[in-house]
Amino acid sequence: MTIPATGNHASPAKHVMAGHANDYVKRHAFAVCAILIWTLSAGAFLAFHDSMTTDEDIHIASAYLALTRHDFRFDSEHPFLFKVITALPLLALHPNLPSDDQKDWKAAAPSYYDSWREAREWSENWFYASGNNAGLMILLARIPAVLMLTLTVWLTYWISRKWFGPDVAIWAMGIAAFNPMLIGHGHLANTDIPLVTTFLIGVYAVWRYGERPDITSALWFGLACLAAMLSKFSGILLVPIFIIYAMFLSMRRRVESRKALGHVGAAALLVYCGIWLAYLFKSQYVPGAPCLRSALNHLQPLLQRHGHNLDQLAVFLAHILPMQYLKAAFIHVDNAAVGRGTYLFGHEYRGGVWFYFPILYLLKTPLVALALLAGGAWLTFKNKTGHSAHAVLGLSILVYLGIAMLNKLDIGIRHILPLFPLLSIYMAIGAVALVDRSRRLWVEPGLALMLALPVAAWFPSFINYSNVLVSPPSAAWRYYNDSNLDWGQDIKAIAAIVRARFPSEPVYFNPRWSPYALSYYRVTSQPFDPATPPHDGIAVLSATQLCDPAYAIFRNAHPAASISNSTFIYMLGRR
């Protein structure tokens, strides 16, 4: 739909057209405001409702220590830009520190040591066992994430409007705002939603460079890329996208090869300097316990043949980039090359499988959205449009998804979350085409209702959302596990159910998440050995634990209670 132009001396017919245009603008503005209010409200509610997930405490605690001690030894696997923003509100609380504060702090010092265990222990103690108000701390730390989720939805609208007009923009915005995965992960104080936002900005910056291939556009891309790389290490995937597109522009003679190379170099220099600035120009190698990462172990024989060792290499590299940022690079290279156990359709795959993310996306996206995606992609291919936005969209999706499929770290759909706003734009193209071609008044509201129904049906349990291809939903753990299902978000609900329905029963609980959280919420539990289960009491099991052969005896048992299809409570001795 095109808004007709109006003038000061319009004819009666033009006044009628102007009236329709004004009505359209008002409806459009109302829809934008309504979607933003929904996103902000849903995010705020979920930030209060969900318990702290497994990784949030480490992210927040490491950022708080970076702010107060100017040291980045905890959780160096992830950069600190957004993490620091989540920790800023906590400075006003002056929270107590754990009593054994220095023990874990000193143990995490060696530069070639992955300090995840010490960071986990310190952060759990900090939140739940140091006399702090954990609920308030979690809520305050999540506020920046909720705001960034809302910004992401608005950016999806703003960018798609520039590319494809207002009709596609409003549909893209709505589809993104009612995507269960974006809502489910967007309110958490993790590094996922910051990457979604900054990656989207980076993709737009790539397109902007194509429209105006000059040094200013290249530097704007450099800033976007820097923000992405300092939010999550996966932001580095913007680099090959920009380089490939710059080469394409050079081949099409949109920009001279020498200029394109200079622009890439200028953007790279900006990113390089920005990384040093973000780490306060600190880079110190601390010898100690070796990090058992294959990315480093494979280097050892090569270095020894030339009379060198890892310590000497580390001292040299610490002058090239901040040591903690380099540690993150080694950890991510190792995860990508070696991976972890991947669970899919009841099978455990060592080192990941290439089809993990496509299958997961098919299972965790509403069917109507998948149909619109297919329609939008087909229309784009059929029309063979030369629109530069299609080139950038397609390139960004292919590069990110392709590398994710080659990556062997297959543990959750959140790892491809940056693709969701981009795919929403293709879905919007399909939606607009369907509405325009049907010419029936009920199609537009009917389609909007179909997109909103999955959110209404699963509210507020979005992390473990699955479409009807996963049947029954309570057996979703037979299809996938980990952060796709249970990520610690049910702790408060577990405690509430135990206190209300099983107040006198012994509670057996082997937490995959927080070892301290359940006791913080006034439930005393004991460790549970599935090989010799007690004869009375209740066992609280996560969906991921049911995938473990050690818990096979519970797989066909009927739980006494279940929470969001991701946590199950069994009466022991009465299965």
PAMARVO-47119 format. One record per residue (C-alpha): residue number from 1; x, y, z. Coordinates in steps of 0.5 Angstrom, whole numbers, always signed. Example, Ala and Ser with C-alpha at 12.3 -4.5 7.8 and 13.67 -1.06 7.14 Angstrom:
2
1;+25;-9;+16
2;+27;-2;+14
//
This chain:
575
1;+0;+0;+0
2;+3;+7;-2
3;+1;+13;+2
4;-2;+18;-3
5;+1;+25;-3
6;-3;+31;-1
7;-3;+38;-2
8;-5;+45;+0
9;-10;+46;-5
10;-13;+39;-7
11;-19;+37;-10
12;-25;+34;-7
13;-23;+27;-9
14;-16;+29;-7
15;-19;+31;+0
16;-22;+24;+0
17;-15;+20;-1
18;-12;+25;+4
19;-17;+23;+9
20;-15;+15;+8
21;-8;+17;+8
22;-9;+20;+15
23;-13;+14;+17
24;-7;+10;+15
25;-2;+14;+18
26;-6;+14;+25
27;-7;+6;+25
28;+0;+5;+23
29;+3;+9;+29
30;-2;+6;+33
31;+0;-1;+31
32;+8;+1;+32
33;+6;+4;+39
34;+2;-2;+41
35;+7;-7;+39
36;+13;-3;+43
37;+8;-3;+49
38;+7;-11;+49
39;+14;-12;+48
40;+16;-8;+54
41;+11;-10;+58
42;+12;-18;+56
43;+19;-17;+57
44;+18;-13;+64
45;+14;-19;+67
46;+18;-24;+65
47;+24;-21;+68
48;+20;-21;+74
49;+17;-28;+73
50;+23;-32;+71
51;+28;-35;+76
52;+35;-33;+74
53;+38;-38;+69
54;+45;-42;+69
55;+49;-37;+66
56;+46;-30;+68
57;+49;-30;+75
58;+56;-31;+72
59;+55;-26;+67
60;+53;-21;+72
61;+58;-23;+77
62;+64;-22;+73
63;+61;-15;+70
64;+60;-13;+77
65;+68;-15;+79
66;+70;-12;+72
67;+67;-5;+75
68;+69;-5;+82
69;+76;-9;+81
70;+78;-7;+74
71;+79;-14;+73
72;+77;-19;+67
73;+79;-26;+70
74;+72;-28;+71
75;+68;-31;+65
76;+73;-28;+60
77;+69;-33;+55
78;+65;-27;+53
79;+66;-20;+52
80;+64;-15;+57
81;+61;-9;+54
82;+53;-11;+55
83;+55;-15;+61
84;+58;-9;+65
85;+51;-5;+63
86;+47;-10;+67
87;+52;-10;+73
88;+51;-2;+73
89;+44;-2;+77
90;+47;-6;+82
91;+52;-1;+84
92;+47;+3;+88
93;+45;-4;+92
94;+52;-4;+95
95;+51;-12;+95
96;+55;-16;+100
97;+61;-20;+98
98;+62;-28;+99
99;+65;-30;+105
100;+71;-34;+101
101;+71;-28;+96
102;+79;-28;+95
103;+79;-36;+95
104;+76;-36;+88
105;+78;-30;+86
106;+86;-32;+86
107;+84;-39;+83
108;+82;-36;+77
109;+88;-31;+76
110;+92;-36;+71
111;+91;-33;+64
112;+91;-40;+60
113;+86;-43;+65
114;+78;-43;+64
115;+76;-40;+70
116;+68;-42;+69
117;+68;-46;+75
118;+71;-41;+80
119;+66;-36;+77
120;+60;-40;+78
121;+62;-42;+85
122;+63;-34;+87
123;+57;-32;+83
124;+52;-37;+86
125;+55;-35;+93
126;+54;-28;+92
127;+47;-28;+90
128;+44;-33;+94
129;+49;-34;+100
130;+51;-27;+102
131;+45;-24;+105
132;+43;-20;+99
133;+36;-19;+96
134;+37;-24;+90
135;+30;-23;+87
136;+32;-15;+86
137;+39;-16;+84
138;+36;-21;+78
139;+31;-16;+76
140;+35;-10;+76
141;+40;-13;+72
142;+35;-15;+67
143;+32;-8;+66
144;+38;-7;+60
145;+36;-13;+57
146;+29;-11;+56
147;+30;-5;+54
148;+35;-8;+48
149;+29;-13;+46
150;+25;-7;+45
151;+30;-3;+41
152;+31;-10;+37
153;+24;-10;+35
154;+24;-2;+34
155;+30;-3;+29
156;+27;-9;+26
157;+21;-4;+24
158;+26;+2;+22
159;+30;-2;+18
160;+25;-6;+14
161;+21;+0;+13
162;+27;+3;+9
163;+28;-3;+5
164;+21;-5;+3
165;+16;+0;+6
166;+11;+1;+11
167;+7;-5;+10
168;+13;-10;+10
169;+16;-6;+16
170;+10;-7;+21
171;+9;-14;+19
172;+16;-15;+21
173;+16;-12;+27
174;+10;-15;+29
175;+13;-22;+27
176;+19;-21;+31
177;+15;-18;+37
178;+11;-25;+38
179;+17;-29;+36
180;+17;-34;+42
181;+24;-35;+42
182;+26;-27;+42
183;+21;-26;+48
184;+24;-32;+51
185;+31;-30;+51
186;+30;-23;+50
187;+29;-21;+58
188;+35;-25;+60
189;+42;-22;+63
190;+46;-26;+58
191;+50;-24;+52
192;+45;-27;+47
193;+40;-21;+46
194;+46;-16;+46
195;+49;-20;+40
196;+42;-20;+36
197;+41;-12;+37
198;+48;-10;+35
199;+48;-16;+29
200;+42;-13;+26
201;+45;-6;+26
202;+51;-9;+23
203;+47;-12;+18
204;+44;-5;+16
205;+51;-2;+16
206;+53;-7;+11
207;+48;-5;+7
208;+49;+3;+8
209;+56;+2;+6
210;+53;-1;-1
211;+49;+5;-2
212;+55;+10;+0
213;+61;+6;-1
214;+66;+12;+3
215;+70;+12;+9
216;+64;+15;+13
217;+60;+9;+12
218;+66;+4;+13
219;+67;+7;+20
220;+60;+7;+22
221;+60;-1;+20
222;+67;-1;+24
223;+63;+2;+30
224;+57;-3;+29
225;+62;-9;+29
226;+66;-7;+35
227;+59;-7;+39
228;+57;-14;+37
229;+64;-16;+38
230;+64;-13;+45
231;+57;-16;+46
232;+59;-23;+44
233;+65;-26;+41
234;+60;-29;+35
235;+60;-22;+33
236;+66;-23;+29
237;+62;-26;+24
238;+60;-19;+21
239;+67;-19;+19
240;+66;-24;+13
241;+60;-21;+11
242;+63;-14;+10
243;+69;-17;+7
244;+65;-21;+2
245;+60;-15;+0
246;+66;-10;-1
247;+69;-15;-6
248;+62;-16;-9
249;+61;-8;-10
250;+68;-8;-12
251;+67;-13;-18
252;+61;-9;-20
253;+65;-3;-20
254;+61;+1;-15
255;+68;+2;-11
256;+75;+2;-13
257;+79;-4;-11
258;+84;+0;-7
259;+78;+4;-4
260;+75;-2;-2
261;+81;-5;+1
262;+82;+2;+5
263;+75;+2;+8
264;+76;-5;+10
265;+83;-3;+14
266;+80;+3;+17
267;+74;-1;+20
268;+79;-6;+22
269;+83;-1;+26
270;+77;+2;+29
271;+75;-5;+32
272;+82;-6;+34
273;+83;+0;+38
274;+76;+0;+41
275;+78;-7;+44
276;+84;-5;+47
277;+80;+1;+50
278;+74;-3;+52
279;+79;-7;+56
280;+82;-1;+59
281;+89;-2;+55
282;+90;-8;+60
283;+94;-14;+58
284;+98;-18;+63
285;+99;-26;+62
286;+99;-29;+69
287;+102;-36;+69
288;+99;-42;+73
289;+95;-48;+71
290;+94;-49;+64
291;+88;-49;+61
292;+86;-56;+58
293;+83;-53;+51
294;+85;-57;+45
295;+86;-50;+41
296;+92;-49;+46
297;+95;-56;+47
298;+95;-57;+39
299;+100;-51;+39
300;+105;-54;+44
301;+109;-59;+40
302;+109;-54;+34
303;+112;-49;+39
304;+117;-54;+42
305;+120;-56;+36
306;+122;-49;+35
307;+125;-48;+42
308;+119;-44;+45
309;+113;-46;+50
310;+106;-43;+51
311;+109;-38;+56
312;+113;-35;+51
313;+107;-35;+46
314;+103;-32;+51
315;+107;-26;+53
316;+108;-24;+46
317;+100;-25;+44
318;+99;-20;+50
319;+102;-15;+46
320;+98;-16;+40
321;+91;-16;+44
322;+88;-16;+51
323;+90;-23;+54
324;+83;-24;+57
325;+80;-23;+50
326;+85;-27;+47
327;+83;-33;+52
328;+76;-32;+49
329;+78;-33;+42
330;+82;-40;+44
331;+76;-42;+48
332;+71;-41;+42
333;+76;-44;+37
334;+76;-50;+42
335;+68;-50;+42
336;+67;-49;+35
337;+73;-55;+33
338;+71;-60;+38
339;+64;-58;+41
340;+60;-62;+46
341;+55;-67;+47
342;+49;-65;+42
343;+42;-68;+44
344;+37;-69;+38
345;+31;-74;+37
346;+34;-78;+43
347;+41;-79;+41
348;+47;-76;+43
349;+52;-74;+38
350;+59;-72;+40
351;+62;-66;+37
352;+55;-63;+34
353;+52;-65;+27
354;+51;-60;+21
355;+43;-61;+21
356;+42;-59;+29
357;+40;-51;+28
358;+36;-52;+22
359;+32;-58;+25
360;+31;-54;+32
361;+29;-48;+28
362;+23;-52;+24
363;+21;-55;+31
364;+21;-48;+35
365;+18;-43;+30
366;+10;-43;+29
367;+8;-46;+23
368;+5;-40;+20
369;+11;-36;+21
370;+15;-42;+17
371;+10;-42;+12
372;+10;-34;+11
373;+18;-35;+11
374;+17;-40;+5
375;+13;-35;+2
376;+17;-29;+3
377;+23;-33;+0
378;+20;-36;-6
379;+17;-29;-8
380;+24;-26;-7
381;+27;-31;-11
382;+22;-31;-17
383;+22;-24;-18
384;+30;-24;-18
385;+30;-17;-15
386;+36;-13;-16
387;+34;-10;-9
388;+41;-9;-5
389;+37;-10;+1
390;+36;-17;-1
391;+43;-18;-3
392;+45;-16;+4
393;+40;-20;+8
394;+41;-27;+4
395;+49;-26;+5
396;+48;-25;+12
397;+43;-31;+13
398;+48;-35;+9
399;+54;-33;+13
400;+52;-34;+20
401;+47;-40;+19
402;+53;-43;+15
403;+58;-42;+20
404;+53;-44;+26
405;+52;-51;+22
406;+60;-52;+21
407;+61;-50;+29
408;+60;-56;+33
409;+58;-53;+39
410;+50;-55;+38
411;+47;-53;+45
412;+41;-49;+44
413;+37;-45;+39
414;+39;-38;+42
415;+46;-39;+38
416;+43;-37;+32
417;+38;-32;+35
418;+41;-26;+31
419;+38;-29;+25
420;+31;-28;+28
421;+30;-21;+26
422;+32;-22;+19
423;+28;-28;+18
424;+22;-24;+20
425;+23;-19;+15
426;+22;-25;+10
427;+16;-27;+13
428;+13;-20;+13
429;+14;-20;+5
430;+10;-26;+5
431;+5;-24;+10
432;+4;-17;+5
433;+4;-21;-1
434;-2;-26;+2
435;-6;-20;+4
436;-5;-16;-2
437;-7;-22;-6
438;-13;-25;-2
439;-17;-18;-2
440;-21;-21;+4
441;-22;-16;+10
442;-21;-22;+15
443;-14;-25;+12
444;-10;-19;+15
445;-13;-20;+22
446;-14;-27;+22
447;-6;-28;+20
448;-4;-23;+26
449;-9;-27;+30
450;-5;-34;+28
451;+2;-31;+29
452;+0;-29;+36
453;-4;-35;+38
454;+2;-39;+40
455;+5;-33;+45
456;-2;-33;+48
457;-2;-41;+49
458;+5;-41;+52
459;+5;-35;+56
460;+10;-34;+60
461;+14;-41;+58
462;+17;-38;+52
463;+24;-41;+53
464;+21;-48;+52
465;+16;-47;+46
466;+15;-52;+41
467;+10;-52;+35
468;+6;-58;+34
469;+11;-62;+30
470;+13;-64;+38
471;+8;-68;+40
472;+6;-68;+46
473;+10;-62;+49
474;+11;-66;+55
475;+16;-70;+51
476;+20;-65;+48
477;+26;-67;+52
478;+26;-73;+47
479;+27;-68;+42
480;+32;-63;+45
481;+35;-61;+51
482;+39;-56;+55
483;+38;-49;+54
484;+32;-50;+49
485;+28;-53;+55
486;+31;-52;+62
487;+36;-47;+64
488;+34;-46;+71
489;+28;-41;+70
490;+24;-46;+74
491;+27;-45;+81
492;+22;-41;+84
493;+16;-45;+81
494;+19;-51;+84
495;+20;-48;+91
496;+13;-46;+90
497;+10;-53;+88
498;+14;-56;+94
499;+12;-52;+99
500;+5;-52;+97
501;+4;-59;+95
502;+9;-63;+99
503;+11;-59;+105
504;+13;-66;+109
505;+16;-70;+104
506;+24;-70;+103
507;+26;-67;+97
508;+32;-70;+93
509;+35;-65;+88
510;+41;-66;+84
511;+41;-59;+81
512;+44;-57;+74
513;+43;-50;+75
514;+44;-47;+82
515;+46;-51;+88
516;+44;-45;+92
517;+38;-42;+89
518;+33;-48;+92
519;+35;-47;+99
520;+34;-39;+98
521;+27;-40;+96
522;+26;-44;+103
523;+26;-51;+100
524;+31;-56;+104
525;+34;-61;+99
526;+38;-67;+99
527;+43;-70;+93
528;+40;-76;+89
529;+43;-82;+87
530;+39;-85;+81
531;+42;-92;+82
532;+40;-93;+89
533;+34;-88;+89
534;+31;-87;+96
535;+24;-91;+98
536;+20;-84;+100
537;+20;-77;+98
538;+20;-73;+92
539;+25;-73;+86
540;+26;-66;+82
541;+28;-67;+75
542;+30;-63;+69
543;+28;-65;+62
544;+35;-65;+61
545;+37;-70;+66
546;+31;-75;+63
547;+36;-75;+57
548;+41;-78;+61
549;+41;-86;+61
550;+42;-86;+69
551;+35;-83;+70
552;+32;-88;+65
553;+27;-91;+70
554;+23;-84;+70
555;+22;-84;+63
556;+16;-87;+63
557;+14;-86;+70
558;+8;-81;+71
559;+10;-75;+75
560;+6;-72;+81
561;+7;-65;+78
562;+11;-62;+72
563;+13;-55;+71
564;+13;-52;+64
565;+14;-59;+60
566;+21;-57;+63
567;+22;-60;+70
568;+18;-66;+73
569;+17;-68;+80
570;+16;-75;+82
571;+14;-79;+88
572;+19;-84;+90
573;+17;-91;+91
574;+10;-90;+88
575;+12;-90;+81
//
